[in-house]
């Protein structure tokens, strides 16, 4: 037999060989009740062919990467849960330590700076609980690194004493990347670069890399956004498969696609968005219905065009969401869909997935249904115009939009009814404010103000909440795999700290060990009108966990809903697209068992979407901070009034009144004294003077330094 034929035969055998699946391997290890080597596993599962044994070993290695098994020093494979190991994602801190965000929930594990030497922010690891530190935090020890999150790092290149290194722009990566002399390319000291990591860190050495791209030398707004995009590895270029599929999409809805759908084109559905919005994925309409109301929330039917496993779908899933920077957007879907066929532009036919809600005279939703529809938006409206028409009764605008004024008045009347009903159930209402940037013709920030929310914002928010709840209840009723938006209750540790803090003010939060959203809402009502409300509200907000996506419905604590999901923005959020697919499957008379997604695949998508959401938040936060620093560049030496927004062991952060810019007053610049940090009381206390600097205190500061490169502002305390 020739060598070529032998290779071909061996190749066929590799492809044809059958080996036990993961469930069989896990079952064997459970029954064995101890770690087993490859030899033992192969013998126990009747695998004796050399090619099959090699394939079995590769499967075990894949199971190890996925955190299902772990290989010990004696080459035995064991069950992770039997070894008391926990899988999680590393969250780095600029000061060198970190935390492990557990995949199965629960409080984070603290990782010391020593543990973090071999890790970078975002890595996925297995760890065990090794003890409790002096602050009472559970401490973790890393056993195995399962997946490295950083293949490339963006930062500034420096050379000192013939040693090159890159200081990461993402401050959660606290280790510099060493760059050997032969791998620096043409980079000069101070250049912003992209470094490819060639050697990941371990206990003894820093990460090592090589320069693969020089981004620029002088910081600008465009470069700042480019750095954020690369630093957080936000996909920006469309793969070839997406480009090919996009070119096949026609600009108009075909007659064939309209068939079999309910015709909503006679209803004056309208979109209501911000002035600078470019994609419109939701439209609303309501009318009196007997003793109550009929509300329709129509959402662009993205799932009709983005099919599972297509290039568009895979890229949308990878991106997870659109990312909105000031003056730039990185969309989840190509423009031909996000601004075209899936945007509910006025006076054109569009496919939609609609939620019809019937609401009684008290503002309570009594029944709902979902439908595949075709619609035609009657108008593209803005929050400002709608508020002027329905709240302020602006006659000029009401005359301009006279054809749809009755429909708008109906929407406003129903909103007030539903909002009052929800408020009567006690809703947590934190008064956070977002900054709004105004730019000059050169793209520089000329002013920062509070983003004003009016009743038109609240109107859309109320109707979207109702549709999201209806979607969650529908999916739960049909027991189909789906993605839910969950917000868990505060942890015991956070509650304990909160109660200690409130006790200093003579205040208590009702609810014992398990306070509800109503308890939080009633507490906020109780402190209404207090001068220190902002301080107390801030600490209250920080006691709550972040909302995430999950395939398991655990309710939404903050909103007070037993079930909640995201249904209303499939153009810009992948979980919404998955929810649409589940609903459309049910509308086609499908059953849960015939659905293309399992609970496990939904959970994988939910976990990834939670990560991409955090990634987008961190990237945009970086850019917002850069714009704030740019705005303050010419204000060094000026005095401002502000409020202490955060207290740390190294100083206090102060947010300036009216312009929402935050800077640090370092502890070394405070009046001459020794200051001690009280994390429970959120304050610094002077040892000799007794001077207190506490969260929520009103202060006056001077701007002493603005660092655009590091996106930092330094203040000096005046009073």
C-alpha positions as CSV (number, residue, x, y, z in Angstrom):
1,X,0.0,0.0,0.0
2,X,1.4,3.4,-1.0
3,X,2.1,6.1,1.7
4,X,-0.5,8.4,0.0
5,X,-3.2,5.7,0.2
6,X,-2.3,4.8,3.8
7,X,-2.6,8.5,4.7
8,X,-6.0,8.7,3.0
9,X,-7.2,5.6,4.8
10,X,-6.0,6.9,8.2
11,X,-7.7,10.2,7.5
12,X,-11.0,8.4,6.7
13,X,-10.7,6.4,9.9
14,X,-10.2,9.6,11.9
15,X,-13.3,11.1,10.5
16,X,-15.3,7.9,10.8
17,X,-14.2,7.0,14.4
18,X,-16.9,7.2,17.0
19,X,-16.0,8.0,20.6
20,X,-18.2,8.5,23.7
21,X,-19.9,11.8,24.1
22,X,-19.4,14.3,27.0
23,X,-22.4,13.0,28.9
24,X,-21.1,9.4,28.8
25,X,-17.6,10.6,30.0
26,X,-19.2,12.6,32.8
27,X,-21.4,9.7,33.8
28,X,-18.3,7.4,34.0
29,X,-16.5,9.9,36.2
30,X,-19.5,10.3,38.5
31,X,-19.7,6.5,38.9
32,X,-16.0,6.2,39.4
33,X,-16.2,8.8,42.2
34,X,-12.5,9.7,41.8
35,X,-10.2,11.1,39.1
36,X,-9.4,8.7,36.3
37,X,-6.6,8.8,33.7
38,X,-7.1,8.7,30.0
39,X,-6.1,5.0,30.1
40,X,-8.8,4.2,32.7
41,X,-11.5,6.2,31.0
42,X,-10.7,4.6,27.6
43,X,-10.9,1.1,29.2
44,X,-14.0,1.9,31.1
45,X,-15.8,3.2,28.0
46,X,-14.6,0.4,25.8
47,X,-12.4,2.6,23.6
48,X,-9.4,0.6,22.4
49,X,-8.6,1.8,18.9
50,X,-5.5,4.1,18.9
51,X,-7.1,6.7,16.7
52,X,-10.2,6.7,18.9
53,X,-8.1,7.1,22.1
54,X,-6.4,10.1,20.5
55,X,-9.8,11.6,19.7
56,X,-11.0,10.8,23.2
57,X,-8.0,12.7,24.6
58,X,-8.9,15.7,22.5
59,X,-12.4,15.6,23.8
60,X,-11.2,15.5,27.3
61,X,-9.0,18.5,26.6
62,X,-12.0,20.4,25.2
63,X,-14.0,19.5,28.3
64,X,-11.1,20.8,30.4
65,X,-11.2,24.1,28.5
66,X,-14.9,24.4,29.0
67,X,-14.5,23.8,32.8
68,X,-16.3,20.4,32.9
69,X,-13.3,18.4,34.1
70,X,-9.9,19.3,35.4
71,X,-6.6,17.3,35.0
72,X,-4.6,16.9,38.2
73,X,-0.9,16.5,38.6
74,X,-1.2,12.7,38.4
75,X,-2.8,13.0,34.9
76,X,-6.2,12.1,36.3
77,X,-9.4,13.8,35.0
78,X,-11.8,14.7,37.7
79,X,-15.2,16.5,38.0
80,X,-14.9,20.2,38.8
81,X,-17.7,20.2,41.3
82,X,-16.2,17.3,43.2
83,X,-13.0,19.3,43.6
84,X,-14.9,22.2,45.0
85,X,-13.8,24.4,42.1
86,X,-15.7,27.5,40.9
87,X,-15.6,28.8,37.4
88,X,-15.7,32.5,36.8
89,X,-14.5,35.6,34.9
90,X,-11.7,37.8,36.2
91,X,-12.5,41.4,36.9
92,X,-9.2,43.4,37.2
93,X,-8.7,46.5,39.3
94,X,-6.2,49.3,38.5
95,X,-4.5,48.8,41.8
96,X,-3.4,45.3,40.9
97,X,-5.9,43.1,42.7
98,X,-9.1,41.7,41.2
99,X,-12.3,39.8,41.7
100,X,-13.7,36.6,40.3
101,X,-17.3,37.0,38.9
102,X,-18.8,33.6,39.4
103,X,-20.7,32.1,36.5
104,X,-23.3,30.5,38.7
105,X,-24.0,33.7,40.7
106,X,-23.2,34.4,44.3
107,X,-20.8,37.0,45.7
108,X,-17.5,37.6,43.9
109,X,-14.2,36.1,45.2
110,X,-11.4,38.5,46.0
111,X,-8.2,37.8,44.1
112,X,-5.0,39.2,45.7
113,X,-2.4,41.1,43.6
114,X,-0.2,37.9,44.0
115,X,-3.0,35.8,42.3
116,X,-3.4,38.4,39.6
117,X,0.2,38.2,38.5
118,X,-0.7,35.3,36.2
119,X,-4.0,36.8,35.0
120,X,-5.4,39.6,33.0
121,X,-8.8,41.2,33.1
122,X,-11.5,39.1,31.4
123,X,-9.7,35.7,31.7
124,X,-11.9,32.7,32.6
125,X,-10.5,30.5,35.4
126,X,-11.3,27.8,37.8
127,X,-10.6,28.7,41.5
128,X,-11.3,27.5,45.0
129,X,-12.2,29.4,48.1
130,X,-9.0,29.7,50.1
131,X,-10.2,31.8,53.0
132,X,-11.5,35.1,54.2
133,X,-9.5,38.3,54.2
134,X,-9.4,40.9,57.0
135,X,-12.3,42.8,55.5
136,X,-14.5,39.6,55.6
137,X,-14.3,39.0,51.8
138,X,-14.1,35.4,50.5
139,X,-10.7,35.0,48.9
140,X,-10.0,32.8,45.9
141,X,-7.0,30.9,44.6
142,X,-6.7,30.2,40.9
143,X,-6.3,26.5,40.0
144,X,-6.5,26.7,36.2
145,X,-6.8,29.3,33.5
146,X,-9.4,28.0,31.1
147,X,-9.5,30.8,28.6
148,X,-7.4,33.9,27.9
149,X,-9.5,37.0,27.1
150,X,-6.7,39.2,25.7
151,X,-4.9,38.4,22.5
152,X,-4.2,42.0,21.8
153,X,-3.8,45.0,24.1
154,X,-4.1,48.7,23.1
155,X,-2.0,51.3,25.0
156,X,1.0,53.7,24.9
157,X,4.4,52.5,24.0
158,X,7.4,53.6,26.2
159,X,11.1,52.7,26.1
160,X,13.2,53.0,29.3
161,X,16.8,51.8,29.6
162,X,16.5,49.8,26.4
163,X,13.4,48.0,27.6
164,X,10.2,48.6,25.7
165,X,6.7,48.1,27.2
166,X,3.1,49.0,26.5
167,X,1.0,50.6,29.3
168,X,-2.6,49.3,28.6
169,X,-5.3,51.9,28.0
170,X,-7.7,49.7,29.8
171,X,-6.8,50.4,33.4
172,X,-8.3,47.1,34.5
173,X,-5.2,45.5,33.0
174,X,-2.7,46.6,35.6
175,X,0.4,44.8,34.1
176,X,2.5,46.4,31.4
177,X,3.2,44.3,28.3
178,X,6.9,43.8,27.8
179,X,8.1,44.4,24.1
180,X,11.4,42.8,23.1
181,X,13.6,45.2,21.0
182,X,13.1,43.2,17.8
183,X,9.4,43.4,18.2
184,X,8.9,47.2,18.6
185,X,8.7,47.9,14.9
186,X,8.8,51.7,14.2
187,X,7.0,52.6,17.4
188,X,8.3,55.7,19.2
189,X,8.0,56.5,22.9
190,X,4.5,58.0,23.5
191,X,2.8,56.3,20.4
192,X,-0.6,54.7,20.9
193,X,-0.2,51.1,19.6
194,X,-1.8,47.7,19.4
195,X,0.3,44.9,20.9
196,X,-0.2,41.3,20.2
197,X,0.4,39.2,23.3
198,X,2.8,36.4,22.4
199,X,3.3,35.1,26.0
200,X,0.6,35.3,28.6
201,X,1.6,36.2,32.2
202,X,2.5,33.6,34.8
203,X,3.5,33.7,38.4
204,X,7.1,34.8,37.6
205,X,6.9,36.9,34.4
206,X,4.9,39.7,32.9
207,X,3.0,39.3,29.6
208,X,5.2,39.7,26.5
209,X,4.1,41.0,23.1
210,X,5.0,42.6,19.9
211,X,3.8,45.8,18.2
212,X,1.4,45.1,15.3
213,X,-0.1,48.5,14.7
214,X,0.7,52.1,15.4
215,X,-2.5,54.2,15.9
216,X,-1.1,57.7,16.3
217,X,0.9,59.9,18.5
218,X,-1.3,62.9,19.4
219,X,-4.7,62.2,21.1
220,X,-7.9,63.4,19.4
221,X,-11.6,62.5,19.7
222,X,-11.4,60.1,16.8
223,X,-8.3,58.4,18.1
224,X,-9.8,58.1,21.6
225,X,-12.8,56.3,20.1
226,X,-10.5,54.1,17.9
227,X,-8.5,53.2,21.0
228,X,-11.6,52.3,23.0
229,X,-12.9,50.1,20.1
230,X,-9.6,48.2,19.9
231,X,-8.9,48.2,23.6
232,X,-12.3,46.6,24.4
233,X,-12.1,44.4,21.3
234,X,-15.4,45.7,19.9
235,X,-15.9,44.2,16.4
236,X,-16.1,47.0,13.8
237,X,-15.4,45.4,10.4
238,X,-18.0,43.3,8.7
239,X,-16.9,39.8,7.8
240,X,-17.2,38.8,4.1
241,X,-20.2,36.5,4.8
242,X,-22.1,39.5,6.3
243,X,-21.2,41.7,3.3
244,X,-22.3,39.1,0.8
245,X,-25.7,38.6,2.6
246,X,-26.2,42.3,3.0
247,X,-25.8,42.9,-0.7
248,X,-28.7,40.5,-1.4
249,X,-31.1,42.5,0.8
250,X,-33.6,44.6,-1.2
251,X,-34.5,48.1,0.1
252,X,-38.2,47.5,0.1
253,X,-40.5,44.8,1.7
254,X,-41.6,42.3,-1.0
255,X,-45.3,41.5,-1.5
256,X,-44.5,37.9,-0.8
257,X,-43.1,38.7,2.7
258,X,-46.3,40.6,3.6
259,X,-48.5,37.5,3.0
260,X,-50.0,35.8,6.0
261,X,-49.5,38.8,8.2
262,X,-52.1,41.0,10.0
263,X,-52.5,44.3,8.2
264,X,-51.9,47.2,10.6
265,X,-51.3,49.8,7.9
266,X,-54.5,51.7,8.6
267,X,-53.6,52.3,12.2
268,X,-51.7,55.6,12.9
269,X,-48.7,53.9,14.6
270,X,-45.9,56.4,15.3
271,X,-42.3,56.2,16.4
272,X,-41.1,58.5,19.1
273,X,-37.3,58.9,19.6
274,X,-34.5,61.4,20.2
275,X,-33.7,64.1,17.7
276,X,-30.5,62.4,16.6
277,X,-31.8,58.8,16.4
278,X,-31.2,57.1,13.1
279,X,-32.9,53.7,13.6
280,X,-36.5,53.4,14.7
281,X,-37.4,49.9,16.0
282,X,-40.6,50.5,18.0
283,X,-43.9,52.2,17.2
284,X,-47.0,52.6,19.3
285,X,-50.8,53.1,19.0
286,X,-53.8,52.9,21.3
287,X,-57.5,53.4,21.2
288,X,-60.4,53.1,23.7
289,X,-61.7,49.6,23.9
290,X,-65.0,49.2,25.8
291,X,-64.2,50.0,29.4
292,X,-60.5,50.1,28.9
293,X,-57.8,50.4,26.2
294,X,-56.2,48.5,23.4
295,X,-52.5,49.2,23.1
296,X,-50.3,48.0,20.2
297,X,-46.5,48.0,20.6
298,X,-45.1,47.2,17.1
299,X,-41.4,46.1,16.9
300,X,-39.4,45.8,13.7
301,X,-39.3,42.1,12.7
302,X,-35.6,41.7,12.5
303,X,-35.9,37.9,12.9
304,X,-37.5,37.7,9.5
305,X,-34.3,38.9,7.9
306,X,-31.6,37.6,10.2
307,X,-31.9,33.9,10.2
308,X,-30.2,31.5,12.7
309,X,-26.7,30.4,11.8
310,X,-26.4,32.9,8.9
311,X,-23.4,35.2,8.7
312,X,-25.6,38.1,9.9
313,X,-26.7,36.1,12.9
314,X,-23.3,34.9,13.9
315,X,-21.8,38.5,13.7
316,X,-24.8,40.0,15.6
317,X,-24.4,37.3,18.3
318,X,-20.7,38.1,18.5
319,X,-21.3,41.8,18.8
320,X,-24.2,41.3,21.3
321,X,-25.4,44.9,21.0
322,X,-24.8,48.2,19.2
323,X,-22.3,50.5,20.9
324,X,-23.2,54.2,21.1
325,X,-20.3,56.7,21.5
326,X,-20.9,60.4,21.3
327,X,-20.8,61.2,17.6
328,X,-20.3,57.6,16.5
329,X,-22.2,54.3,16.5
330,X,-20.9,50.7,16.1
331,X,-24.1,48.9,15.0
332,X,-25.0,45.3,15.7
333,X,-26.4,45.0,12.3
334,X,-25.4,46.5,8.9
335,X,-26.9,49.8,7.9
336,X,-29.0,48.2,5.2
337,X,-31.0,46.6,8.0
338,X,-30.6,48.9,11.0
339,X,-31.3,52.2,9.1
340,X,-33.2,50.6,6.2
341,X,-35.4,47.6,6.0
342,X,-35.7,47.1,9.8
343,X,-36.2,50.7,10.6
344,X,-39.8,51.8,11.0
345,X,-39.4,54.9,8.8
346,X,-42.6,56.9,8.0
347,X,-44.8,56.2,5.0
348,X,-43.2,52.9,4.0
349,X,-44.4,49.3,4.6
350,X,-42.4,47.4,7.2
351,X,-42.7,43.9,8.7
352,X,-43.3,43.9,12.5
353,X,-43.8,41.6,15.5
354,X,-46.5,43.3,17.5
355,X,-47.7,43.0,21.1
356,X,-51.4,43.8,21.6
357,X,-52.3,44.6,25.2
358,X,-55.7,45.1,26.7
359,X,-55.7,47.4,29.7
360,X,-58.6,48.0,32.1
361,X,-59.8,51.3,33.5
362,X,-57.4,51.1,36.4
363,X,-54.3,50.8,34.2
364,X,-53.7,47.1,34.7
365,X,-52.9,44.8,31.8
366,X,-55.6,42.1,31.6
367,X,-54.7,40.1,28.5
368,X,-52.1,40.1,25.7
369,X,-51.4,38.5,22.4
370,X,-48.6,38.6,19.9
371,X,-48.9,38.8,16.1
372,X,-46.9,38.9,12.9
373,X,-47.9,42.2,11.2
374,X,-47.2,44.6,8.4
375,X,-47.4,48.3,9.3
376,X,-46.7,51.8,8.0
377,X,-45.5,54.4,10.4
378,X,-47.7,57.5,10.3
379,X,-44.9,59.8,11.6
380,X,-41.4,60.0,12.9
381,X,-41.8,62.0,16.1
382,X,-39.3,63.3,18.7
383,X,-39.7,63.3,22.5
384,X,-39.5,67.1,22.4
385,X,-42.3,67.5,19.9
386,X,-44.6,65.0,21.5
387,X,-44.2,66.6,24.9
388,X,-44.9,70.0,23.4
389,X,-48.1,68.6,21.7
390,X,-49.6,66.5,24.4
391,X,-48.3,68.2,27.6
392,X,-47.8,71.8,26.7
393,X,-50.6,71.8,24.0
394,X,-48.4,73.7,21.5
395,X,-51.0,74.9,19.0
396,X,-48.6,75.3,16.1
397,X,-47.4,71.7,16.4
398,X,-50.8,70.4,17.0
399,X,-52.0,72.0,13.8
400,X,-49.0,70.6,11.9
401,X,-49.8,67.1,13.1
402,X,-53.6,67.4,13.3
403,X,-54.2,64.0,11.6
404,X,-52.6,62.1,14.4
405,X,-53.3,64.4,17.4
406,X,-56.2,62.3,18.6
407,X,-54.0,59.2,18.6
408,X,-51.3,61.1,20.5
409,X,-53.7,62.4,23.1
410,X,-54.9,58.8,23.6
411,X,-51.4,57.6,24.1
412,X,-50.7,60.3,26.7
413,X,-54.0,59.5,28.5
414,X,-53.2,55.8,28.6
415,X,-49.6,56.5,29.7
416,X,-50.8,58.5,32.7
417,X,-53.2,55.8,33.7
418,X,-50.6,53.0,33.4
419,X,-47.9,55.0,35.1
420,X,-50.1,55.9,38.0
421,X,-51.1,52.2,38.4
422,X,-47.4,51.1,38.5
423,X,-46.5,53.9,40.9
424,X,-49.2,52.7,43.2
425,X,-47.4,49.3,43.4
426,X,-44.3,51.1,44.8
427,X,-41.6,51.5,42.2
428,X,-37.9,52.2,42.9
429,X,-37.2,55.6,41.4
430,X,-33.6,56.7,41.5
431,X,-33.0,60.2,40.2
432,X,-29.8,59.6,38.2
433,X,-28.9,62.1,35.5
434,X,-27.0,61.5,32.3
435,X,-24.7,64.1,30.7
436,X,-25.6,65.6,27.3
437,X,-22.7,66.9,25.1
438,X,-23.0,69.8,22.7
439,X,-20.3,69.9,20.0
440,X,-18.9,72.7,17.9
441,X,-18.2,72.4,14.1
442,X,-14.8,70.9,14.8
443,X,-16.2,68.2,17.0
444,X,-15.0,69.6,20.3
445,X,-17.3,69.7,23.4
446,X,-18.6,73.2,23.9
447,X,-21.1,72.5,26.7
448,X,-22.2,69.7,29.0
449,X,-25.7,69.7,30.5
450,X,-28.1,67.3,32.1
451,X,-30.1,65.1,29.7
452,X,-33.6,66.2,30.2
453,X,-36.3,63.5,30.4
454,X,-39.9,64.5,29.8
455,X,-43.3,62.8,29.8
456,X,-42.7,61.6,26.2
457,X,-39.7,59.6,27.3
458,X,-41.7,58.2,30.2
459,X,-44.6,57.4,27.9
460,X,-42.4,55.2,25.6
461,X,-40.7,53.7,28.6
462,X,-44.0,52.7,30.2
463,X,-45.3,51.0,27.0
464,X,-42.0,49.2,26.4
465,X,-42.0,47.9,30.0
466,X,-45.5,46.5,29.5
467,X,-44.5,44.8,26.2
468,X,-41.4,43.3,27.8
469,X,-43.4,41.9,30.7
470,X,-46.0,40.5,28.3
471,X,-43.3,38.8,26.3
472,X,-41.7,37.2,29.4
473,X,-45.0,35.9,30.6
474,X,-45.9,34.5,27.2
475,X,-42.5,32.6,27.0
476,X,-42.8,31.3,30.5
477,X,-46.4,30.1,29.9
478,X,-45.3,28.1,26.8
479,X,-42.1,26.8,28.6
480,X,-39.9,27.5,25.6
481,X,-36.1,28.3,26.0
482,X,-35.6,32.0,26.0
483,X,-33.4,34.8,27.4
484,X,-34.7,36.9,30.4
485,X,-33.5,40.1,31.8
486,X,-32.9,39.4,35.5
487,X,-32.0,41.6,38.5
488,X,-31.3,39.7,41.6
489,X,-31.8,40.8,45.2
490,X,-28.9,42.5,47.1
491,X,-26.3,40.2,48.6
492,X,-26.2,39.6,52.4
493,X,-22.9,41.4,52.6
494,X,-24.2,44.5,50.7
495,X,-27.3,44.6,52.9
496,X,-25.3,44.4,56.1
497,X,-23.1,47.3,55.0
498,X,-26.2,49.3,53.9
499,X,-27.9,48.8,57.2
500,X,-24.8,49.8,59.2
501,X,-24.6,53.0,57.1
502,X,-28.3,53.8,57.5
503,X,-28.2,53.2,61.3
504,X,-25.8,56.2,61.6
505,X,-28.7,58.4,60.4
506,X,-31.3,56.7,62.6
507,X,-32.8,55.1,59.5
508,X,-33.9,51.5,58.8
509,X,-34.8,49.7,55.6
510,X,-37.8,47.4,56.1
511,X,-37.9,43.8,54.9
512,X,-35.5,42.1,57.3
513,X,-33.0,39.8,55.6
514,X,-35.0,39.9,52.3
515,X,-36.2,43.4,51.5
516,X,-38.3,43.7,48.4
517,X,-38.4,46.4,45.7
518,X,-41.5,47.9,47.6
519,X,-39.3,48.2,50.7
520,X,-36.7,50.2,48.7
521,X,-39.4,52.3,47.1
522,X,-41.1,53.1,50.4
523,X,-37.7,54.0,51.9
524,X,-37.1,56.4,49.1
525,X,-40.5,58.1,49.8
526,X,-39.5,58.3,53.5
527,X,-36.3,60.3,52.8
528,X,-38.0,62.6,50.3
529,X,-37.1,66.2,51.1
530,X,-34.0,65.5,53.2
531,X,-30.9,67.5,52.5
532,X,-28.8,64.3,52.5
533,X,-31.2,62.4,50.1
534,X,-28.6,62.3,47.4
535,X,-26.0,60.7,49.7
536,X,-28.4,58.1,51.0
537,X,-29.8,57.4,47.6
538,X,-26.3,56.8,46.2
539,X,-25.4,54.3,48.8
540,X,-28.8,52.6,48.3
541,X,-28.2,52.3,44.6
542,X,-24.7,50.8,45.2
543,X,-26.2,48.1,47.3
544,X,-28.0,46.6,44.3
545,X,-26.3,44.2,41.8
546,X,-26.2,44.8,38.1
547,X,-28.9,43.5,35.8
548,X,-27.8,40.7,33.5
549,X,-29.3,38.2,30.9
550,X,-30.1,34.6,31.8
551,X,-32.0,31.6,30.4
552,X,-33.5,31.2,33.9
553,X,-36.2,33.7,35.0
554,X,-35.3,35.0,38.4
555,X,-37.4,38.1,38.2
556,X,-36.3,41.8,38.1
557,X,-35.9,43.1,41.6
558,X,-35.3,46.8,40.6
559,X,-38.4,47.0,38.5
560,X,-40.5,44.8,40.8
561,X,-41.5,42.3,38.1
562,X,-41.8,38.6,38.6
563,X,-40.8,38.0,35.0
564,X,-39.1,40.4,32.6
565,X,-37.3,40.2,29.2
566,X,-36.0,42.5,26.5
567,X,-38.3,42.4,23.4
568,X,-38.4,45.9,22.1
569,X,-35.0,46.5,20.5
570,X,-33.9,43.6,18.2
571,X,-32.0,46.0,15.9
572,X,-29.5,46.8,18.7
573,X,-29.7,44.0,21.2
574,X,-29.1,40.3,20.4
575,X,-31.2,39.0,23.4
576,X,-34.3,40.8,21.9
577,X,-33.7,39.0,18.6
578,X,-33.6,35.6,20.4
579,X,-36.9,36.5,22.2
580,X,-38.4,37.4,18.8
581,X,-37.4,34.0,17.4
582,X,-39.0,32.2,20.3
583,X,-42.2,34.1,20.0
584,X,-42.4,33.7,16.2
585,X,-41.8,29.9,16.6
586,X,-44.8,29.8,18.9
587,X,-46.9,31.8,16.6
588,X,-46.2,29.3,13.8
589,X,-47.8,26.7,16.0
590,X,-44.4,25.4,17.0
591,X,-43.7,23.7,20.4
592,X,-40.9,24.0,22.8
593,X,-39.6,20.6,21.8
594,X,-39.3,21.6,18.2
595,X,-37.5,24.9,18.8
596,X,-33.9,25.2,17.4
597,X,-32.5,26.5,20.7
598,X,-32.0,24.6,23.9
599,X,-31.8,26.0,27.5
600,X,-28.1,25.5,27.4
601,X,-27.6,27.4,24.1
602,X,-29.8,30.2,25.3
603,X,-27.8,30.5,28.5
604,X,-24.5,30.6,26.5
605,X,-26.0,33.5,24.4
606,X,-27.3,35.2,27.6
607,X,-23.9,35.0,29.3
608,X,-22.1,36.4,26.2
609,X,-24.6,39.2,25.8
610,X,-24.1,40.2,29.4
611,X,-20.4,40.4,28.8
612,X,-20.8,42.5,25.6
613,X,-23.1,44.8,27.4
614,X,-20.5,45.4,30.1
615,X,-17.9,45.8,27.4
616,X,-20.0,48.5,25.7
617,X,-20.7,50.3,29.0
618,X,-17.0,50.4,29.9
619,X,-15.9,51.6,26.5
620,X,-18.5,54.4,26.3
621,X,-17.7,55.4,29.9
622,X,-14.1,55.8,28.9
623,X,-15.0,58.1,25.9
624,X,-17.4,60.1,28.0
625,X,-14.7,60.7,30.5
626,X,-12.3,61.7,27.7
627,X,-14.8,64.3,26.4
628,X,-15.2,65.7,29.9
629,X,-11.5,66.1,30.2
630,X,-11.4,67.8,26.8
631,X,-14.1,70.2,28.0
632,X,-12.1,71.0,31.2
633,X,-8.7,71.6,29.5
634,X,-9.1,75.3,29.4
635,X,-10.5,75.6,32.9
636,X,-7.4,74.7,34.9
637,X,-7.2,77.2,37.9
638,X,-11.0,77.8,38.0
639,X,-13.1,77.2,41.1
640,X,-16.3,75.1,41.1
641,X,-19.0,73.9,43.5
642,X,-19.5,70.2,43.6
643,X,-20.6,67.2,45.7
644,X,-18.5,64.3,46.9
645,X,-19.6,61.4,44.7
646,X,-17.2,58.7,45.9
647,X,-14.8,58.1,48.8
648,X,-11.8,55.9,48.7
649,X,-8.7,55.1,50.7
650,X,-6.6,57.4,48.5
651,X,-9.0,60.4,48.4
652,X,-12.4,61.6,47.4
653,X,-14.0,62.1,44.0
654,X,-16.0,65.3,43.4
655,X,-18.7,65.8,40.8
656,X,-19.0,69.4,39.7
657,X,-22.5,70.9,39.8
658,X,-24.4,71.4,36.6
659,X,-21.7,70.0,34.3
660,X,-21.5,66.4,35.7
661,X,-17.7,66.3,35.5
662,X,-15.9,64.2,38.1
663,X,-12.3,64.6,39.4
664,X,-10.1,63.3,42.3
665,X,-9.0,65.2,45.3
666,X,-6.1,63.1,46.4
667,X,-5.7,62.4,50.1
668,X,-2.2,64.0,50.0
669,X,-3.8,67.3,49.0
670,X,-6.3,67.5,51.8
671,X,-5.5,69.9,54.8
672,X,-2.5,68.7,56.8
673,X,-3.6,65.7,58.8
674,X,-3.7,61.9,58.9
675,X,-6.9,60.7,57.3
676,X,-8.5,57.3,57.9
677,X,-10.9,55.6,55.5
678,X,-14.2,54.2,56.7
679,X,-15.7,52.1,53.9
680,X,-19.0,51.5,55.8
681,X,-19.5,55.2,56.5
682,X,-18.2,56.2,53.0
683,X,-16.0,58.9,54.6
684,X,-12.4,60.0,55.4
685,X,-11.8,61.3,58.9
686,X,-8.9,63.5,59.9
687,X,-7.1,62.0,63.0
688,X,-6.2,65.3,64.6
689,X,-8.8,67.7,63.3
690,X,-11.8,65.4,63.1
691,X,-12.5,66.8,59.7
692,X,-14.9,64.6,57.8
693,X,-15.1,64.2,54.0
694,X,-18.2,62.2,53.4
695,X,-20.2,60.9,50.4
696,X,-22.8,63.6,49.5
697,X,-21.0,66.5,51.1
698,X,-21.2,69.8,49.2
699,X,-17.7,71.2,48.6
700,X,-15.8,73.8,46.6
701,X,-12.8,72.8,44.6
702,X,-10.2,74.2,42.2
703,X,-9.2,72.4,39.0
704,X,-5.4,71.8,39.2
705,X,-4.7,69.3,36.4
706,X,-6.3,67.8,33.4
707,X,-4.7,64.6,31.8
708,X,-6.3,63.8,28.5
709,X,-4.1,60.7,28.0
710,X,-5.1,59.0,31.2
711,X,-8.6,60.7,31.2
712,X,-8.1,62.1,34.7
713,X,-9.0,65.3,36.4
714,X,-7.3,66.5,39.7
715,X,-9.0,68.9,42.0
716,X,-7.9,70.7,45.1
717,X,-10.2,71.2,48.1
718,X,-11.1,74.8,48.9
719,X,-14.0,74.5,51.3
